Amino acid sequence: MSNETYASRFAQELQARFGHNYTFQVSSGRRFDKIVQSPVERSSTEGSVHAFVERETGALIKSAGWNQPQKNSDGSLAVRYNLADEYDYKRAVDSADPYGSYLYVR
């Protein structure tokens, strides 16, 4: 990707869809970008982690908490979508909700 990361592109989509109630910002780490969600009526420091995005691969991963992505029982990352793949990116955007419930395995 160019200067735009997978996380920033996806966060912009979330902002466009749910920006009337929430703000979505990206915080970069060494390996993962964190999409932080905050209610509009609160300060940006009172948010929660919406999801993690692996910077190199574009893997969209459910959050296990503020500091780390969720792992499966076998220790692998709990990847839900691949934002580098346009078809999977569209699926993620279409199924997204502001609560992150689309990131749970059904």
TORKOL-4160 file (C-alpha; in steps of 0.2 Angstrom, whole numbers, padded with zeros to 4 digits, m for minus):
106
<pt num="1" X="0000" Y="0000" Z="0000"/>
<pt num="2" X="0005" Y="0018" Z="m0002"/>
<pt num="3" X="0006" Y="0030" Z="0013"/>
<pt num="4" X="m0011" Y="0025" Z="0018"/>
<pt num="5" X="m0011" Y="0009" Z="0029"/>
<pt num="6" X="m0024" Y="m0005" Z="0028"/>
<pt num="7" X="m0030" Y="0001" Z="0046"/>
<pt num="8" X="m0032" Y="0019" Z="0041"/>
<pt num="9" X="m0042" Y="0015" Z="0025"/>
<pt num="10" X="m0053" Y="0004" Z="0035"/>
<pt num="11" X="m0055" Y="0016" Z="0050"/>
<pt num="12" X="m0060" Y="0029" Z="0037"/>
<pt num="13" X="m0074" Y="0017" Z="0031"/>
<pt num="14" X="m0080" Y="0015" Z="0049"/>
<pt num="15" X="m0079" Y="0034" Z="0052"/>
<pt num="16" X="m0090" Y="0037" Z="0036"/>
<pt num="17" X="m0103" Y="0024" Z="0042"/>
<pt num="18" X="m0103" Y="0027" Z="0061"/>
<pt num="19" X="m0096" Y="0044" Z="0063"/>
<pt num="20" X="m0112" Y="0052" Z="0069"/>
<pt num="21" X="m0109" Y="0042" Z="0086"/>
<pt num="22" X="m0091" Y="0037" Z="0086"/>
<pt num="23" X="m0074" Y="0043" Z="0081"/>
<pt num="24" X="m0061" Y="0030" Z="0074"/>
<pt num="25" X="m0043" Y="0034" Z="0075"/>
<pt num="26" X="m0027" Y="0023" Z="0071"/>
<pt num="27" X="m0013" Y="0021" Z="0084"/>
<pt num="28" X="0002" Y="0013" Z="0076"/>
<pt num="29" X="0013" Y="0000" Z="0085"/>
<pt num="30" X="0028" Y="m0010" Z="0079"/>
<pt num="31" X="0018" Y="m0025" Z="0071"/>
<pt num="32" X="0000" Y="m0020" Z="0073"/>
<pt num="33" X="m0010" Y="m0004" Z="0070"/>
<pt num="34" X="m0024" Y="m0002" Z="0083"/>
<pt num="35" X="m0041" Y="0005" Z="0078"/>
<pt num="36" X="m0047" Y="0015" Z="0093"/>
<pt num="37" X="m0066" Y="0019" Z="0094"/>
<pt num="38" X="m0072" Y="0033" Z="0105"/>
<pt num="39" X="m0090" Y="0039" Z="0108"/>
<pt num="40" X="m0092" Y="0057" Z="0100"/>
<pt num="41" X="m0098" Y="0064" Z="0117"/>
<pt num="42" X="m0082" Y="0059" Z="0126"/>
<pt num="43" X="m0063" Y="0063" Z="0124"/>
<pt num="44" X="m0053" Y="0052" Z="0112"/>
<pt num="45" X="m0043" Y="0046" Z="0128"/>
<pt num="46" X="m0059" Y="0037" Z="0134"/>
<pt num="47" X="m0060" Y="0025" Z="0119"/>
<pt num="48" X="m0059" Y="0006" Z="0117"/>
<pt num="49" X="m0050" Y="m0005" Z="0104"/>
<pt num="50" X="m0061" Y="m0009" Z="0090"/>
<pt num="51" X="m0049" Y="m0021" Z="0081"/>
<pt num="52" X="m0030" Y="m0023" Z="0077"/>
<pt num="53" X="m0023" Y="m0024" Z="0059"/>
<pt num="54" X="m0007" Y="m0032" Z="0055"/>
<pt num="55" X="0003" Y="m0019" Z="0046"/>
<pt num="56" X="0012" Y="m0031" Z="0033"/>
<pt num="57" X="m0002" Y="m0042" Z="0029"/>
<pt num="58" X="m0018" Y="m0032" Z="0031"/>
<pt num="59" X="m0026" Y="m0045" Z="0043"/>
<pt num="60" X="m0040" Y="m0038" Z="0053"/>
<pt num="61" X="m0040" Y="m0046" Z="0070"/>
<pt num="62" X="m0052" Y="m0046" Z="0085"/>
<pt num="63" X="m0045" Y="m0037" Z="0100"/>
<pt num="64" X="m0041" Y="m0047" Z="0116"/>
<pt num="65" X="m0039" Y="m0030" Z="0125"/>
<pt num="66" X="m0031" Y="m0014" Z="0124"/>
<pt num="67" X="m0013" Y="m0020" Z="0121"/>
<pt num="68" X="m0015" Y="m0036" Z="0110"/>
<pt num="69" X="m0025" Y="m0045" Z="0097"/>
<pt num="70" X="m0035" Y="m0061" Z="0100"/>
<pt num="71" X="m0027" Y="m0078" Z="0097"/>
<pt num="72" X="m0035" Y="m0094" Z="0093"/>
<pt num="73" X="m0033" Y="m0109" Z="0105"/>
<pt num="74" X="m0019" Y="m0115" Z="0094"/>
<pt num="75" X="m0009" Y="m0099" Z="0097"/>
<pt num="76" X="m0012" Y="m0092" Z="0080"/>
<pt num="77" X="m0019" Y="m0074" Z="0077"/>
<pt num="78" X="m0038" Y="m0073" Z="0077"/>
<pt num="79" X="m0039" Y="m0066" Z="0059"/>
<pt num="80" X="m0056" Y="m0062" Z="0053"/>
<pt num="81" X="m0054" Y="m0053" Z="0037"/>
<pt num="82" X="m0039" Y="m0049" Z="0025"/>
<pt num="83" X="m0040" Y="m0030" Z="0021"/>
<pt num="84" X="m0026" Y="m0033" Z="0008"/>
<pt num="85" X="m0039" Y="m0043" Z="m0003"/>
<pt num="86" X="m0052" Y="m0032" Z="m0011"/>
<pt num="87" X="m0066" Y="m0045" Z="m0010"/>
<pt num="88" X="m0062" Y="m0048" Z="0009"/>
<pt num="89" X="m0061" Y="m0029" Z="0012"/>
<pt num="90" X="m0078" Y="m0026" Z="0005"/>
<pt num="91" X="m0085" Y="m0041" Z="0015"/>
<pt num="92" X="m0077" Y="m0033" Z="0031"/>
<pt num="93" X="m0084" Y="m0016" Z="0027"/>
<pt num="94" X="m0102" Y="m0023" Z="0022"/>
<pt num="95" X="m0103" Y="m0033" Z="0039"/>
<pt num="96" X="m0095" Y="m0020" Z="0050"/>
<pt num="97" X="m0104" Y="m0013" Z="0065"/>
<pt num="98" X="m0098" Y="0000" Z="0078"/>
<pt num="99" X="m0098" Y="m0014" Z="0092"/>
<pt num="100" X="m0086" Y="m0026" Z="0084"/>
<pt num="101" X="m0098" Y="m0040" Z="0084"/>
<pt num="102" X="m0094" Y="m0044" Z="0066"/>
<pt num="103" X="m0077" Y="m0050" Z="0072"/>
<pt num="104" X="m0084" Y="m0064" Z="0082"/>
<pt num="105" X="m0084" Y="m0082" Z="0075"/>
<pt num="106" X="m0101" Y="m0088" Z="0071"/>
